[in-house]
């Protein structure tokens, strides 16, 4: 019992902070048990004024709500639950109004059923939001119709004479006003908290999707499009004195690696190279998987300076041992071409220059960094 209460209050705190949604089962359990508690209060009130019909009615309804909140709720009969809740509340409000008088205010708390309709209807029509709105509108119209019919048909002289019980009628009216406002505030608050949660959730998902769309799924580096956009933005903010260098890198004989050791092992090589690149790049540098086994680095500094960064990457890769599924050990090498970018140049031309130097390195021994041809 104690642990259950602790879990409940922890979950409640998370909900109030907008960090957690209320589970569907918990929603209806709270509604049913809360309704049972309210009807239990009505039992004592009706007994105190000898309104026997309402007294016995409320006793039966207390057990009905307990059954609904436990058995039907556990079976996820949410549509049936909602229909029964609405019918019972309207039936009790109408019956109490006819027997005790409309001015006791029993119809007031039925107004809270309108925001409840929009909040709860989505539970059993999640696949079609339009359907849930239609259900909420129908339930709301049902509430309005019941309110108008009861207000018109309720006789002026109530079935039970409450005049001998002093201010009971006024007390009952204020109790029902309090219930009506409490329910209105409760459903509105929960709806606002869930809306806040969904807003934060969607914001996080958008960031996640943006990151996933901008990154290569295998290596985790930026993809070609993201790097180009980032570099163009950086170039737009460059001062004339700034110098960048582009490094185009390509794994030597990568097709042979895939054919000999398998594509899964080839993916391992790509992932490891990406890790090395991430370790070696400096703050403000950009790197991406350009395509296949090609990687591109856009780094601050002249090509003679950036050459050392590229050489460290090559050195670490050539000294890395790889193992395939059959425990065969092998090593791979990398060739790189470096071209310098100065303010006013075309980025496309600089990348082409780096690519030409990469090709030169491929045809003149591989496993090297080429800064000029």
Secondary structure, DSSP 4 states (H G I P E B T S, - for coil): -HHHHHHHHHHHHHHHTTS-PPPHHHHHHHHHHHHHHHHHHHHHHHHHTT-HHHHHHHHHHHHHHHHIIIIIHHTT-HHHHHHHHHHHHHHHHHHHHHHH-GGG-TTGGGGGHHHHHHHHGGGG-TT-HHHHHHHHHHHHHHHHHHHHHHHHHS-SS-SS--GGGTTHHHHHHHHHHHHHHHHHHHHHHHHHHHHHHHHHHHHHHHHHHHHHHHB-TTT-SB-HHHHHHHHHHHHHT--TT-EEEEEEEEETTHHHHHHHH-HHHHHHHHHHHHHHHHHHPPTT-EEEEEETTEEEEEEES-HHHHHHHHHHHHHHHHT--EE-TT--EE---EEEEEEEEETT--HHHHHHHHHHHHHHHHHTTSSSEES--
